[in-house]
Amino acid sequence: MTTPLNSHLSQQSLVGLRLRHHADYQAAYAAARKRQSASMSWFLAVKPLADSAASVSPRVGLTAGKVLGKAHERNRIKRRMREVLRRHIDILPTGADLIFHPRRAVLSMEFTKLEAEIVRILTQATAEIKRAAQQSQPRAPLSRPAL
């Protein structure tokens, strides 16, 4: 018997939130800055507010080049990362494209450590987006009291 929590988790999916086209990756790379983490590097590209409402939803991309190993190893790395992202879909940074470049260590590290690292990256990315949004908002001039 499944609990309501488990049934809710099984319904979450990354299907509509994944970067799929080469042009989307290239645009994200052009707008992003590379950041490093213990077992991966990642890129965060904040989308401009002028974009349509459909593009405000978060998008996530995963890359796994041949340097990571054979096809079955690369696929396992991507499966593990997709599962962590699926579990934490609620903290994906809205209004941004996020691309992960895992290192080979992701293949053998404990799942809980991988999960903790990705959650840390997602919270850091969300904080960065909030900071960027605050800086881009025009400040109201200070009003002086009427004399």
C-alpha angles and dihedrals in degrees: 000000000000123000120228089253093056093046089051092051093050091056095057113098139175093214097114095033101060127104106236110164127074090228091057091053092047092050091049092049090050092052098039140078121224117244129187131223132175097273105013146022121232141193126213119196115183112213117226116255090236091073119103121274091253092064093051090080114098120261126200130198130191125198128190116176127197090261087076093065142266122342095265091052093048090048091051091051091052093045091053092049093046090052092053091047091048090053091051100037090130093066097048108128109256119223095028145088115231122193124189125204106190124202123225090261089076088071095063105025121107113271093233091055091049090049093050092050094050092046089052090051092048093050091046091050092049091051090049092052092050090049091050091048092052092050094049094052112097113244118236114240115254110260120225121218114257115255 
